[in-house]
Amino acid sequence: MVMLDGLITISNHPDYIIDEFLKLLGNILKGQIGPHIDSAIQMLTDFLHAWDWEPCANLLRKMLGVIIRAQALSP
């Protein structure tokens, strides 16, 4: 288990759990904009560039995609 600056914990969860988490995250953030969302995107991007451990990088890429797509749905 790895804690990334309090933002996310990386664990070995089954894919279906991760998929449900990402759906929930997308639903929560749907249409949300603001500096807190921009900050989260920047932090995830920074972590992605700093980590070379593939399971972590894959999850970070998925999370970034979910957040960016949800942000794009803002009115």
Buried (B, 14 or more C-beta within 10 A) or exposed (E): EEEBEEEBEBEEEEEEEBEEBBEEBBEEBBEBBEEEBEEBBEBBEEBBEEBEEEEBBEBBEBBBEBBEEBBEEEE
